[in-house]
Amino acid sequence: MYLGIDVGGTHTDAVALSEAGIAAQVKVKTDHDDLLASVNQALAGILKTVSPKDVRQLNLSTTLSTNAIVQGTTEDVGMLVIPGPGIGADEFMLCRDYFVLPGAIDHRGSETDRLDEGAARSAIEACRAKGVRVFGCVGKFSTRNPLHENTLGQLLGQKGAPTADGGSDFVTLGHELGGRLNFPRRLATAYFNCAVWRVFNAFASAVEKSLADLGLAHVRVNTLKADGGTFPLAQARRMPVQSIFSGPAASVMGIIALCDITRDSVILDIGGTTTDIAVFVDGQPLVENDGIHIGSHPTLVRALKVRSIGIGGDSAISVLADAVRVGPNRLGPSLADSVPAGAGLPQAARPTLIDALNATGACSHGNVDASRRGLAEFAALHSIRPEVLAASAVAAAAEAIYKATQELLSEINDKPVYTIHELLEGRRVAPGRVYLMGGPAAAMKEAVRQRFELFTVVPEHFEVANAIGAALTRNTASLELFADTEKGVMFIPALRHRENVPRTYSLEDAKRDAMNHMLGHLSEMGVFADRDNAQITHATSFNMVDEGRTTGRNIRVKCQIKPGVAFVLTGTSAGGR
């Protein structure tokens, strides 16, 4: 039995399922002050129907790391930066405790200037005097030679084994984040990985304790990544930055598990707080190939390409200069959810999109009478007939979603298109279908269909599609291999692997070794990865020439386990509602 939990902005959804279908599903309110309580409540609800011994795997999608960044509750980080010549590292200053250290490695991996260990010790002492306990160490060409970063790690003691109270120091070395050379992105990724490390690990430890208390200690636990895959919780403890923005990834993978998408399509996940917009090309979701932005900072975190806007079921309705608007503010739950049957309305009650959908008859969610009364009172304040206000609010929500989708499509069509599997050059995206999921999906179907003027599908299980996506998403991994046959070395930065190779080492040798190391690494973590899901995504070999003769080859190979789902849920309808 597969278990999936998606901690969303408004609700926490959980499902237990097998290839035979859904055995149990639960939807609870998300407690943003205690996400663990939401997870525990969802688990307890599932276990009312499902026996713990039947559960083999739990995939968890959580907003924890994202919330910590948005709310400014991250930990102070000490950044030790080695830019070498040719770049002003001060312009990428990410935090207060940011130290630029002398030393340099060139693009071939040769040390051209020794690391100033005295300056490094002084920087570390200054950070620790301020109570800083997590550190990011980043050199410009560390993926070619991690010598200086490793030295800093040794000076820091490079602890990082998480404890129940999150009491360990932690170090992120830049070369462990992947093989790409983009220095500013590597700086930001290392910083955010450290900033959320302790809060994520405290949560992970609490989840493991809860699972043991519930008789689920035997269950394999994975965390969703932003790229549409999962990785084991033990690995997520060291790379929590990869879990940022995993909620939209769960939505996209849920649609893949529920629908047979073969054409250009728009995916809309309408939640309580936001609507996530994704685009499929030839049935494949698009990715942010260079990495997502966290705030204003570009990172190396590869993610599905999703646009989020502040339109959801609980988005407040407003009237400005006779124009009816929905969102982006969420002032609280809908009247349908917050007013008990027979109770009076709160003073200055503000209706929401769900209340408008109730009033139009598109749905019958919660206390429909409270929705209608609240909408009528609000309409009277603005001299609008209630039915006009309700219809205008639904249309305004559909218009905002449509406008944001068109902006996303314009952005996509202005750049090369990267899917989760490949680069499609010169491909213009022209969606012919819209798929809706999330709580208000069925109620919004007609309004969306009219505005988009496209065939619109609401699949079965639309209300928990994100939890289904979380449950069925496969483990993914990627790595980059580099070889310099003139120097006779091959190295894989993410695995800290370096070995000598002969001058005859070829591109085909590199492809073979990259695949074997990736699959071997997954096996060491107890993760089964079918070689059929592994692919080479980049392979280049350039001759190095000196005085007219070839002295060696510079080789780069990148491979990945393709994102996907364990199986497509049977018993669902591609046509939906």
N, C-alpha and C positions, 0 to 999 in steps of 0.2 A: 504494500500500500504506500502510495506517495502522498506526502503532506506538503501543502504550500500555504504560506502565510504572507500576506502583503499588508504592511503597516502604512496606510494611506493618510492623507491630510485630514479626512473626516471620519472614515471607517477603517477598521482592521478586518480584512476578509481572510477566511481560512477554508480550505477544502481538503478532503481526503479522497483519493481516487485511485483506480486501477484501470487497466484496459477495458474492463467491463463497464466503467462509468463512474459517476460520483457517488461515493458512499455516504458522505456527510458534508455539509457546508454551514458556515457560521459567519455572521456579520455583526460586529460590535463597534461601539463608538471608540475612536482613538483618544486616549488620554495623553496629551502631549507633555504633561508633567511627569508621566510614568509610562513610557512605552512598554516596559516589561509587563506591567499590569494588563495592558491590552493584549499582548501576546499570550499571557497566561490565561486570560479569559477566553480567548479564541481556542486555545488548546483544550481547555476544560470542556468547552462546548463540543468540540470534535470527539473527545473521548467519551462523551455520553452515548455515542453511537458506535464508535470504532474501538476495538480492543488494542491496547498498547502493543501487544506482541505481534499484531499484524502490520505495524508501521515499520518500514525499513529505511525511509529517508525523509528528512525535512529540509525544504528549501525556503529560506527566509529573505524577504525583501523588506528593508527598513529605511525609514527617513532619518534615522538617528544622526548619521554623519552630516547629512544635508542640513538638518535643523540646527546642529551645533554651529555650523558656519554661518547660516542665515541669522541666527539669534546672537552671534558674537560670544558664545560660551566655550570657544576652543581654548586650548592650553597655549601658554607662551612657548615659543620655539627659539632655540639658538641656531642661527644659520651660519655655517662656516663655508665660505665660498672661495674657490680658487679659479679665477677667470683666465689667468695668464695674460699675455699681451694682446692688444687689438680689440678689446671690448671694455666698456665702462660698466662694471658690475653694479655700481652704486645706483644706476638708473632702474635696476630691477629690485631695489630694496623692498622686501616684503614685510619686515617686522622691525621692532625696536632693536632686538639683539642680533644684529646682522654684521658679520665681520668678513672683510675681504683680505685674504691671506696671500703672501708672496709664494710663488711656485708656478711651474708650467709644465704641461704635457702637450706635445704637438699632435697634429692630426694623424700621424703615423703611429702614435703611441710611445714616442721617445721622450724621455725626461729631458727638458731643455733648461730647467731651473729648479733646483731642489726646493722642496717644501720647507718653509721657515717654521720649524717645530716650536721654537721659542714663542713666536707670535701666536701660534695655534694654542699653546698652553695658556698664554695670557688671556686669549679670547674665551677659552673654556672656563677659566677661573672667574672672569668677569660675569659670564652667564650664570654660573653656579652661585655666585654671591647674590644674584637677584632671584634665586630660587628656580631658575630654569633647569628642567630635568629631561627634556627631549631635544634632540639635535638633528638637523639636516646638514649633510656634508656633500657638496656638489662641486666637481671640477669640470671645466669646459669639455675636455676630451677624455673624461674618465671611462667612457665606454670603449676606448681604444687601449687604455691602460689605467686600471683602478688604483695604482700604487699610492697616490696621495690620499685618496678617499679611505683606503684601507688603513693608512697610517693614522688618519684622524680617528677612525673607528677604534684603533688600538689605544690611542691617547684617551679616548672617552670611556674605555673599558667595555664598550659595545655590549651592554647587557640587553635587555629587551625581552627576557622570558616573562610573559605576563603572569601576574599573580591575582588572587581573588580581589584584592583591594586596589589593583592597578599600581602597585608601589614601585615598580622597576623603572629605571631610566630606559630610554629607547633612542636608537640611532637609525636614521634612514640614509643609506649611501646611494648617491645619485645613479650609479651604474646599475644598480639592482632594479631600476624602474623600467628598463628596456634599452634597446640598442640605438635608438635615434639620437642624433647629435644636437637637437634644438636645445640650446642652453637655457634660455628664459623659461621654456615649458618645463624643463627638468627641475629648475629651481622652484617653480610654483608647485609642482607635483610633490617634491620632497617636503616642502613646507606644510602643505595641507595633510600629507600622510602623517606627519608628526603631530600636527595640531589636533587631529581627531583620534589619535591612537589610544589615549588613556580612556576616553569616554566610550569608545567602541569596545575596548577590551573588558571594561567593567560590565558592559551590557552582555557581551558574549559569555563571560563567566556566570552571570546571573541566569542567562538562558540555559546554559548547561546544567546548573543546579536545579532549575525548574523542571527540566526534562528528566533528571534523575528522580526528583520527588514524584513525578507523574508516571514513573515506570517506563520511561523512554530513554534511559541511559544508553541503550544499545543502538539508538538511531544515528545514522550518518547525517551530519548537519552541513549544509552548504549555504553560502550567502550569494545573493544575486549581484552581478556586476552590471555596470552601465552599458556594456557592449552586447547584452543579450545572452550572456552565459552565466555560469555559476563557478565558484571555487570553494574548496573546503574551508570550514570555519577556522581551522588552524592556520591556513594561508591568509585568510582575511584578517586575522589578528595582526599580521605583519604588514599587510597592504590594505588597510581600511579605506584608503582614498578611492580604491576601485569600486566600493559600494555606493559611492555618491551618485545620485540620480538613478538608482536602480528601479524605482517605482515605475517610471515610464517604460523601462525595458520589460518589466513584468507584463505590462499591458500589451506590448507588441507581441511578446511570445505567447500570450494568451490567445490572441487572434490567430496566430499560426496554428495553435493546438486545436482551435475550434472551426476554422474555415479553410477551405482549399482556395487560396488566393493565387491566381495565375497571371493577373494583369496589373497595370498601373492602378493604384488605389489609394484612397485616403483613409486613415484609421483615426477615429475620434474616441477617446476615452473620457467621457463626461462624468466627473466625480462630484463630490460635495463642494469642493473648494476651487478646483481648476479643471480645465479641459486640456488633455495632452493630445497633440496632433502629430501623427507620423505619416510617412509616405512610403508606399511600396512600389518598386519598379520591377516589372516582370515577375511579380509575386515575391520579391525579396525586399526586406526593409533596408533603408539607407543608413549609413553610419557617418559620424563625424570622424573622418579618417585621420586628421591631424591631431584630434583631441578636443575635449570640451573646454569651455571657459568656466571657471568658478569665480563668480563676481566679474571683475575686469581682467582676471589673470588667465591666460591660455595655459593649458596643462597637457600632459601626455596621456590623459585618461581617455582611451578610445570608447566611444559611446554610440548608441543608436541615435539617429538624428530625429529629435523630438522637439517640438515647440509647445511650451505651456503658457496658457493665458488664464486670467482670473475670472473664468466663467464656470460656475458649478451649480448644483442644485440649491446650495445654501447662499448663493450670491445675492446680495441685497438689491432690491429694485429702487431706483431713484428717478426723479423727474427734474430735468433742468431745461428751462426755457421751452417748455411744452414737449421736449424730447424725452422719451422713456428709455432708460438705460438699465442694464443689468451688470453688476460687478464693477470693478474688480474686487470691491470690498466684501468681506464676509463678516457681518456684525453679530453673528450667532446662528444657531440652527433655525430652520424654517419654523413658522407658526404651526405647521402640520406636525412637526416633531416635538415642539416645546410646550404646547398648550394642551393640558389634559382635557379629555372629553367633558363638555359641560362647563368648563371654567371660563372666566372672563379673559379678555385679551390684556396683555401688559400695556402700560401707558406708552404712547408713541411707538406702537408696534410697527416694525418694518417688515413687510412681506418679502419673500424671496422667489427665485425662479420656480422652485417646487410648488410654492403656493400659487403662482400663476398657472402652472400646469394643472394643478388641482381645479382651479377655478374654470379653466377652459374645458375641463372634462377629459383631458389627455391622459390623466392618471387619477388614481384614488389612493393617494399615499397618506398614511397617518390620519390626523384629524382634519378631514376635508372641510368641515364646517368652520373651523378656526381659520383656515386658509381663505375661505370666501369672505368671512366677516372682516378679517384683517385687510384684505385687498380692497373691500368696499370702503372701509374707513380711510385708507390711504388715498384711494381714488377721490373721495369727497374733498380731502384737503387740497387737491390739485384741480378740482372741478372737471374731473374726467369720469366717464361712465366706467364702472368696474369691469365690464366685459371688454371694453376698449383697452383699458390698462393691462388686463391679463394677456390679451392677444398681442398687444404691442410689446410687452415684456418678452414673451416667447420669441417673437420675430426679432427683437433686438439681440437676444442671445444668439440666435441662429446667424444673424448678420455679423456679429463680432467673431464668431467661430469661422465663418466663411472668409471674412477679410483677413484674419490671421493665417488661414490656410493658403490663400492666394499669395500673401507675402512670403510664406515659406516656399511655395512652389517657384516664385520668381527668384528667390535666393538660390534654390537648387538648380534651376535652369541656367543660372549665370556661372556655374562652376562645374568641374568634372563630377560625375555621379559615381559614388562609391557605394556598393551594396555590401552586405555582410560577407559575400563571397568574392567579389571582383570589382574591377574598375570598368565602367561602361563609358567609353569615350564617344563624344558627340551625340549622346542620347538625350533627347528632350522628353521630359516627363509630362504626360497628359492623362491624368486619372479619369477612369471611366466608371468608377464605383466608389461608394462610401460605406465603410463598416463602422457601426456604432457599438460601444460597450459602456459599462458603468451604470450606476443606479438609475439615472434619468434617461437612459438610452432609448427605451421603447417609447416613452412619452415625448421625446424630442424628435423621433424619427420623421414625422410628417413635415415639421418645420424645417428640418435639415434638408429633406428631399426637395422641398419647394425652393429653398434658397440655392442649393448646389445644382439643381436640375440634373441629378445623376441617380442611377439606380442605387437604392439605399438598403443595407442589410443590417438587421439586428439579430445576431446568432443566439441560439439557445445558451443558457447559462451566462448571459451578458452581464448580469449583476455581479458575478464573481469571476469574470474572465481573467482579471489580473492575478488572482490567487491560483487559478488553473495554470496560467503562464509561469508563475513562480514554481509551482509543484513539478512541472514537466520539463523545465529548462535544463539542458545538459551542461555538464562541466565543459569549460573551454579553457584554452591556454594559447599563448603565442610566445615565440622567442626569435631572436636574431643572432645569427652566427657571422663572425667576421674572420677572414684569414688573410694573412700577408705572407705570401710564399717566399718573398725575398728575405724576410726575417725568419721564416720558417715557424710561424705561430698561428694558431687558431684559437679564438676565444668566444665565449658566450656570456655576455655581461650579466644577464639576469640570473644565471646559475652559478656565477663566480667560477666559471670553468675556463681553464687555459691549458693548452697542450702544444707540444712541438709537432709540426707536420713537415713532410718532405717537400722539396721544391716542385715535385710533380703533382702536388695536391691540386685537384681540379674542382670545377663547379659542381660536377656530379657527385664527387666525394663530399662536398660541403652540403649539398641537398640531403644526401643519405645521413650524414652525421647530425644535421639539424633535426630531422625527423626522429632519429633514434634517441637523441638527447631529450627532446620534448616528451615523447611517449614514455621514456624511462623515468623522467622526472615525475610525471603523473602517476606512474606505477608505484614509485617510492612513497607517494602521498596516499596510496590506497585508492586511486581513482582509475577506473577502467575507461580507456579511450580507444574506440574502434579506429583502426588505421584508415578505414574508408572515410571517416570524417576529418582526416588530416589533409592539409593541402599546403603547397608552396605558394606563397602570395607575392614573393619578390625574389629574383635571383639575377645577380649581375657579376661579371668578371671583367676587370680592366687590366690590360697590360701596363706594367711600369717600365719605362724606357729610360736608359741612361747612356748618353753618347751613342745613340743610334742602335743600341741593342736592348732586347727585352731582359730585364733583371728579375722579374717575378710578376705575380698577379695579385691584384687587390680584389678579394671576393666578399660578397655580402649576400646572405640568404635569410629570408624571413619566412616562417611557417606558422600555421595556426590550426587549432581544432575548431572547425566551423561551428558557429552558434546554431542551435536547433532545439527541438523538443524530443523527449524520449519516445513519444508516440502521439498520434493524433487521436483525440478523444472520440471514441465510437459513440454512436447514437445521437450525434449532433447533426444539424442541418446546415448545409452551406447557404441555403436560401434564407434561413432564419425566419424572422417575423415579417 
